């Protein structure tokens, strides 16, 4: 879970506009939790191999991942295989879970902010 979180954080820091982990769309309240030999993302159990998809500027995202001493260097050092593939078009599923917000409330379209 820690390795996946580090990759996700690096992608968000590099400007990713949307990210998914094995088809689970990440939002601000998403959790990535270790559960034995699987991880749990948005309540879904995910087993290896882990596929992380991100939408953003491909060059910037790759630079964010491959910087010297960064997340990819760290994963490779531990013997974890990392494959980066650039796609011309990519579809990331929408978030399908429920939103339980404590402090924020949705604004009705056309209503006051």
VONU-412034 format. One record per residue (C-alpha): x, y, z; residue number from 1; residue in one letter. Coordinates in Angstrom, 2 decimals. Each point is the difference from the previous one (the first is absolute). Layout:
// VONU-412034
[site [X,Y,Z],NUM,"A"] ...
END
This chain:
// VONU-412034
[site [0.00,0.00,0.00],1,"X"] [site [2.86,2.37,0.78],2,"X"] [site [1.56,-0.50,-3.44],3,"X"] [site [-3.31,0.62,-1.76],4,"X"] [site [-0.61,3.11,2.11],5,"X"] [site [3.47,1.33,-0.89],6,"X"] [site [-0.66,-0.46,-3.74],7,"X"] [site [-3.43,1.65,0.29],8,"X"] [site [1.45,2.92,1.97],9,"X"] [site [2.77,0.47,-2.58],10,"X"] [site [-2.57,0.03,-2.81],11,"X"] [site [-2.24,2.52,1.76],12,"X"] [site [3.06,2.15,0.78],13,"X"] [site [0.93,-0.13,-3.70],14,"X"] [site [-3.43,1.34,-0.96],15,"X"] [site [-2.09,-3.10,-0.68],16,"X"] [site [-3.62,0.98,-0.53],17,"X"] [site [-1.46,-3.49,0.54],18,"X"] [site [1.47,-3.19,1.46],19,"X"] [site [-1.28,-3.55,0.41],20,"X"] [site [1.44,-3.09,1.66],21,"X"] [site [-1.17,-3.22,-1.66],22,"X"] [site [-3.14,1.79,-1.18],23,"X"] [site [-0.76,1.78,3.29],24,"X"] [site [-0.17,3.78,-0.58],25,"X"] [site [1.77,1.95,2.71],26,"X"] [site [-1.57,3.07,1.58],27,"X"] [site [1.00,2.12,2.99],28,"X"] [site [-1.58,-2.41,2.47],29,"X"] [site [1.34,-3.23,-1.57],30,"X"] [site [1.95,-2.34,2.24],31,"X"] [site [2.78,-2.39,-0.96],32,"X"] [site [0.34,-2.55,2.81],33,"X"] [site [2.08,-3.15,0.42],34,"X"] [site [-2.02,-3.14,0.73],35,"X"] [site [2.43,-2.91,0.08],36,"X"] [site [1.12,-0.83,-3.52],37,"X"] [site [-2.53,2.35,-1.64],38,"X"] [site [-0.81,3.69,0.26],39,"X"] [site [-3.38,1.61,0.43],40,"X"] [site [-0.85,3.04,-2.13],41,"X"] [site [-3.41,1.62,0.44],42,"X"] [site [-1.12,-3.17,1.79],43,"X"] [site [0.99,-2.29,-2.90],44,"X"] [site [2.59,-2.75,0.56],45,"X"] [site [2.83,0.23,-2.54],46,"X"] [site [2.67,-2.63,-0.55],47,"X"] [site [3.16,0.28,-2.09],48,"X"] [site [0.77,0.84,-2.67],49,"X"] [site [-0.82,3.63,0.77],50,"X"] [site [-0.88,2.22,-2.98],51,"X"] [site [-0.01,3.72,0.69],52,"X"] [site [-1.37,2.25,-2.74],53,"X"] [site [0.30,3.78,-0.05],54,"X"] [site [-1.21,2.76,-2.30],55,"X"] [site [2.26,3.01,-0.41],56,"X"] [site [2.95,1.27,-2.00],57,"X"] [site [1.93,-3.22,-0.80],58,"X"] [site [3.45,1.58,0.13],59,"X"] [site [-0.64,1.74,3.31],60,"X"] [site [-1.52,-3.11,1.57],61,"X"] [site [2.96,-2.15,-1.10],62,"X"] [site [2.46,2.57,1.30],63,"X"] [site [-1.80,0.01,3.36],64,"X"] [site [0.30,-3.78,0.23],65,"X"] [site [3.54,-0.40,-1.36],66,"X"] [site [1.80,2.83,1.80],67,"X"] [site [3.30,-1.06,1.53],68,"X"] [site [-0.61,-1.50,3.43],69,"X"] [site [-3.76,0.06,-0.64],70,"X"] [site [-2.68,-2.62,0.27],71,"X"] [site [1.05,-2.10,-3.01],72,"X"] [site [3.62,-0.13,1.17],73,"X"] [site [-1.20,-1.10,3.42],74,"X"] [site [-2.27,-2.74,-1.38],75,"X"] [site [2.67,-1.35,-2.36],76,"X"] [site [2.49,-0.04,2.88],77,"X"] [site [-2.38,-2.36,1.84],78,"X"] [site [-0.35,-2.22,-3.09],79,"X"] [site [-3.47,1.17,-0.95],80,"X"] [site [-0.58,0.06,-3.74],81,"X"] [site [-1.31,3.32,-1.30],82,"X"] [site [-1.32,0.43,-3.54],83,"X"] [site [-1.02,3.43,-1.25],84,"X"] [site [-2.10,0.12,-3.15],85,"X"] [site [-1.25,3.14,-1.71],86,"X"] [site [-3.43,-0.28,-1.60],87,"X"] [site [-1.43,2.40,-2.59],88,"X"] [site [-3.47,-0.34,1.53],89,"X"] [site [-0.86,-1.24,3.45],90,"X"] [site [-3.32,-0.40,1.78],91,"X"] [site [-0.12,-0.05,3.77],92,"X"] [site [-3.28,-1.10,1.57],93,"X"] [site [-1.99,2.43,2.09],94,"X"] [site [-0.14,-0.43,3.77],95,"X"] [site [-2.85,-2.34,0.89],96,"X"] [site [0.06,0.09,3.81],97,"X"] [site [-2.01,2.17,2.31],98,"X"] [site [1.16,3.37,1.23],99,"X"] [site [-0.32,0.72,3.68],100,"X"] [site [1.18,3.55,0.61],101,"X"] [site [0.19,1.54,3.47],102,"X"] [site [0.77,3.62,-0.82],103,"X"] [site [-0.76,0.55,-3.68],104,"X"] [site [-3.46,0.09,-1.51],105,"X"] [site [-0.86,-0.17,-3.68],106,"X"] [site [-1.37,3.16,-1.61],107,"X"] [site [-3.08,-0.27,-2.18],108,"X"] [site [0.60,1.02,-3.58],109,"X"] [site [-0.56,3.74,-0.38],110,"X"] [site [-0.24,0.47,3.79],111,"X"] [site [2.14,2.24,2.20],112,"X"] [site [3.48,-1.18,0.93],113,"X"] 
END
